[in-house]
C-alpha cells in the first residue's frame, strides 16, 4: 500500500495558493512539500493538492485528462479549498459547519493522510483523511472513480471523538470548484404529471439553490440532477460540462455560488434545511454519494457515461433483462374482481407480454380499498374482490405462462385503516395540530424500528406466502407535511435524514433475501427518482402522465441521466393519438401497457402483438445500446433519437413529429454512432395497422454509415402526431 501511495503521489513544491487565504509571503524555510493526489478516469482528472504551506487540502484541477500532472506546477489558476469549513477564514458557503462541545462554532481541517484502494482494474477509491488540529474531529473525503465510464462518486464521513455529541449544520457530499468565464445551469423541475421540464439559465454572482424540502416523494418538484456548462452553453456534441446527480431519496441540495472573482463552487448533498444533526462520539456520519461525469464533447457523451455507469454499478441488475407488462391501473382503477383480473391475465398472454401487474385496490377489509380514502396500511387481500386470495391469481398466471406482479405502498397509511387505529404512534404527525392529508393519507414513521419491521414483514410476508410473485411496484404517494416523529423525541431535526437511511436499511434487508426480484420505483409518478433508491430498484415509473406528446418531453428529460431500461413507459389511453404513436413513444424506454386489451380492434391487437415482438427482438439495443439524441423536441417540432449497440452493427431510430406548421419541412437528420465503413439496411418497423408509413423514402434501402452520418435520413413526417421507428442493421 505504501509503495502504491508513493507511486501515485506526486510531490511538487511551491505552488501558489490564492483563494480563501490571506496574502502570502515567499515559502518558509521549514515549509513542507506540497502533495498532489490525483483521481483519474479514462478522460478526466480530478486533482487535489495538500499545501505544504498550511496543510490544507485544495482542489487543484478538474477537467480533461492532463498529459502531465507536473504541469500543474506552472498553473496560475486560483486554487480552492476542497471541503471548505465554517468559522475560521472561509468567506463563502461552507461544505461543513459544526458546533463543538464547548460551544466553539468553528472547524478547521488539515490533511492527515490518504490511501488508495483499487477494487479492480476499473474502480478506485481514494480516501483522504483530514483532522481539526484543535478539536478531535475527522473528516474523510471518499472519491470513487470508474475509469471506463468516466464517472466519479464522492461522499464524506465525519467522525468526532469529543466527550459529548456535536451538532453539524452543513455536511455536503461534495464540493467542486470551477473557473470559467460563464456558467450555464440546466435544471429539471416539474410537478405531478409534468416531471423533468428542462430549463437552462446563466448563473450570476451570488447563490442559486436547487433543492427539495418534501421529505418523501422528495423529487416531485425538482429531480436531483443538473448539467453545468462552462464558458458556453453546451449541446449534444459540443461544450464542456459536468452532469451531476445525488444518490439520495430525500431532501437534497445543490448550491451554486459565484464569488466576486467569478469562481464557482458547487456544493452537493443532503439538504441541511431544518436538519441539523447530532453526531455521537465515535459514530461515523456518512453522507450519500454525489455522482458526476465530466465531458468536453457535450451532453451526449455525459449521458452515455452515466448510462454505462448505471448499467454496471448504479441500478439494481442493470445488465439483466426487464419484464414487459400489462398493468391494470388505468383500465380498472379500484374497480375489479377476480374474474376481471383473470381476463387481464389472459390479455397479458394474448399480447405476448411477460407479466401482469395488479395495481392499487386489492387489499383491506374493515376499510376496503375501493378508493384512495381508505385501507392503506391493511395489506390483506380484500375478500370481496379476491375471495381466493392472491395465491389464486399467482397460480392462474403461472398456468397460462405469464408472471404476476403486485403494487404496494408500504410507507403510508390512511386514517381510515386498522393500522391507524392500532398504531397511532407509528405515524408522522404534529402534536397539538390537526392532521394534514395529501391524497387522504399520512406517512409512517420509518425512524421507528417497529415500523421498519412492519414494512419489511409486509413485503417479506407476501413474498414468502406467494413465492410466485415476480415483480413489485413500490409506490409512495405523498410528501411530508406537519411531520413529527414520536420516536425521535427531542431529535426532530433528524427526521428527514433518518427516514431515508432507514428506508434504505429496510430495502437492504429485502435485497439480501430477494436479490434479483424486479421492483419498480414509483412515487405518484416520478416523485422519487435518484441513484440512491435505484441501487435497490430495477426501474422507475417516470410519470402518471402517459399522454405520448407529454411523454416525449418527460422521457427526453430522464434520458439525460438515466438509462432507457430503467424508464418505464406505458401505452395507455391518455391522449387522442394513434395507437402507433403511443406505442412508438413507449418503445424508446422500458415498454409496458395499461390499456383495455379487449377494446382493441383485431388490427390494433395484431399491430400491438407485432410491436411487442419487435420490442423483444430489439430491446437489448434499446436498453444497452448507446443513446444519441439527434433532434430535440425543445428545439424543433419533432424529436429524433437512436440507440446503437456496442459493435455498431445494429441500431434503432425513433422519430416523432409533435406539431406541424403550414408548409413546414424538416431537414434530413444525420445519424450518429455508426461505423462509417459499414453498410446498413434501413427498415421501418411498427408499420401502422392501416399500413400508413411516415418514414423516409430511404426505407428498405442500404447506405454506408458514412452516408447516414454525413447526409442523413429524411425522418419526421410533416403530419403532426405521427412517428416512425427504424431498424438499422449491417
Ligand atoms: C400513483 C402511481 O403513479 C400510479 O401509477 C398508480 O399506481 C397509483 N398511484 C395507484 O394508487
Boltz pocket constraint, residues with backbone or C-beta under 6 A from the ligand:
constraints:
  - pocket:
      binder: B
      contacts: [[A, 329], [A, 359], [A, 360], [A, 407], [A, 475], [A, 477], [A, 522], [A, 523], [A, 524], [A, 525], [A, 541], [A, 543], [A, 544]]
      max_distance: 6.0
